[in-house]
Amino acid sequence: MGFRHWLPIVALVAVFTTPLTPAAAAARQQVSDPVAPAGEQQETNLKLRYGPAVSTTIHRPGSSYVKVHFAAFKLVPGDYVTVADPARREVHTYYADLAGGSGYTKHGGPGFAALSIDGDTAVVTLHTAGPRDAARLAGLGYGIRIDRYYRGFTRDELAARTPAAFSVCGTDARRDVVCYRDSHPTEYARSNAVARHLLNGTGHCTAWRVGNTNRMLTNNHCLLNAAALASSEFQFDYQCATCGGDDPRVGVKVTGAQFLKSSPNTALDYSLFTVNNFAAIQQFGTLYLDPRLPVAGERIYIPGHGDARPKRLSLFEDTQGGATCKIDVVSSGVFTGYRCDTSGGNSGSPVLAASSHKVLALHRQGGCPNRGSRISEVYNEISTMIDNNPPSPQPAGYDGP
């Protein structure tokens, strides 16, 4: 995800210039970046019982999101709870039977958490389908209780928690993906398959669709196991509507379903998984793998959610219109190296070859050169679990081989 704060640059460069013994290579591969801090858990004790007061508001000024956790949730069939922002741009709905409503996450104990609400305010409302005997229902334990919520750090808080990085190599040349809609339409189109990953309400990475079926990839240090997947949500189309406008769309949020296969951060550092409500994200397209050895100097680009911000593209190394991102180190152990700008939150981003617009590497680490696991190595382990064959005719917006 773009940070390696405590190793000097010279040590990282040596990784790419000096052959490593197998033991040394394994030790070096253990330094994959930690998950980028996104927010914190806050304890509370809010109750909504049947009766006249059926709404409560959680407001933390300046927070980037609010994610509500329900410790108790008992409703009369036909009634439901909504979690929404004040303007109702986002509305997540939950029924007595959770299977019939919006996605939710589990966090290792009783209860569940609603999908996050972007912004600093979440309004929780209990809706009834008809008249209710409030006193009787209260005696039977009906209603909801919120025991905690997760709130996203402000940008100033994120900056204060993030040490100086060695993964923006010179001037940060990343721009909002929409800035390239006309000048680089294929790169722009490919970025649609990339999502922001919120882990356990407090950490951010990047994940993306791979192949034609319900399959997603990210780093294993972002998604360690099935329990981590159960606590994860993935936000597609979280990107600015105008270039430099700081006006991100709400996008589409889905939750994790099945944890399929992984490799630890001491090896290839990937996790392959599926999501719930797959039909909702198919509109954003997918990415395919280019399982070959990279070529020195070939042009690459990286879409992702560095710093937990709306999606940006790394196309140029230092200045717009200057040197384009390229492969600097073809192979070192399982890695390939590049100076394309990344930062905390970019972990799990796809590194795409401009020649094929397919994925060459899975980004996992900063250091200038930054590093990703070569996708040919990942493909060798997951090829039987994905459909990596672009359909014919090609989907809209696809012009690769």
Buried (B, 14 or more C-beta within 10 A) or exposed (E): BBBBBEBEEEEBBEBBEEEBEEEEBEEBBEBBBBBBBBBBBBEEEBBBBBEEEBEBEBEBEEBBBBBBBBBBBEBBEEBBBBBBBEEEEBEBBBBBEEEEBBBBBBBEEEBBBBBBBBBBBBBBBBEBEEEBEBEEBBEEEBBBBBBBBBBBBBEEBBEEEBEEBBBBBEEBBBBBBBBBBEEBEBBBBBBBBBBBBBBBBBBBBBBBBBBBEBBBBBBBBBBBEBEBBBBBBBBBBBBBEEEEEEEBBBBBBBBBBEBBBBBBBBBBBBBBBBBBBBEBBEEBBBBBBBBBEBEEEBBBBBBBBBBBBBBBBBBBBBEEEEEBBBBBBBBBBBBBBBBBBBBBBBBBBBBBBBBBBBBBBBBBBBBBBBBBBBBBBBBEBBEEEBEBEBEEEEEEEBEBE
